[in-house]
Amino acid sequence: MPRRISRTEFLEARQAQRLDLAAAKADPVFRQKVEAAGLSLDELDKLDLYERDGRLEGPRELRALFDLLKGLERGGAADTLTVKPLGWSFGPVERALDALDGRFEASAGSGPLPALTEAGRARLPLSAAVGRGAPNRSDDVRLVQSRLKDVGFEVGVDGQFGPRTEQALKTYRAMLTGADETNEVSGRVDPDDLLHHALASSEPPRWERMPKSGPGFVNEDTDGFGFGAAETRAAIEEIGAAYERDYLASHPDAARLSVNDVSERHGGDTRDHQTHENGLDVDLRLPRSDGGSGSDVRWANYDREATWAMLQAIASNPRVERVLFSDATLLARATDTKQPWAHKLFDGGPVHKNHLHLDIRPPAVTPQ
Ligand SMILES: [Zn+2]
């Protein structure tokens, strides 16, 4: 019987692993198997989306790998891979998995975190896990809720583990790991795990309201997508300041950066977007030549030169991992003029003709 592997299962199985592309490609057996699966080595290179470090690792790159494998399969369910038994029905997905398996090694730095120090434990002295299926002792739940509140989530501190607390934990974990979908991660904090370290931190990663305006930018969101990671807030402010300094100062009539959607109050699934769940996604509306915002690369009022200046401010910011956008002229210009950040730009297809989408790097968790 064919076996179905969901995207979540795939990500969980590979989470602490990485694939070194150069090492794998140096192996003729790997190359042969990948080509037999109908994949080109260039396609694998394209999955190295973020750091361009020659490795596939982390939830976003693994998700892209899953989607590539999914593309080899005809007609399966959208978020599962159907893996058939080996033998005469050995298809492209099985061939690709066969090539990839055994090539993964443990990811650097993704091993288990050390136990919390006395000082860390004193800031969040959990006696047991909190979350679905956990003991949920009310003192522990209260401690976790209180810390979630401190880092910016709107949760009651009542010692009862409920959906609001679970969603905050899922959103927080997705923010820390860069997972696109909060339903793909666990809403549970176990003693000494990533969430315990983060919540016990003297400087915990924070969930914040996005700023209304600042140098070079204005936040025009009106439908409740005004929350995200502190790193996203910092990125917006830094990008705005750079755009102001490098372009608006000499083009005072040009549009300011127009921030639209980040994430909702509690993060999590949303009807409006496929992503925008973990506080690390930002949409920016396109500038118009009349100085306003809200255009489309196909419209006459689209201000391409202001957009180019925005792209420079955005993609040269180290907090930005990836930009999705669909202006072929500017995508080509970035490559042709050999911009050091050109690798961060991706053609986002038809849905990204009227906005820029930014992925922000997840905050680092310092072991406590
Ligand atoms: Zn977006």
Residues whose N, C-alpha, C, O or C-beta is under 5 A from the ligand:
A	BS01	ZN	V282 D283 H357
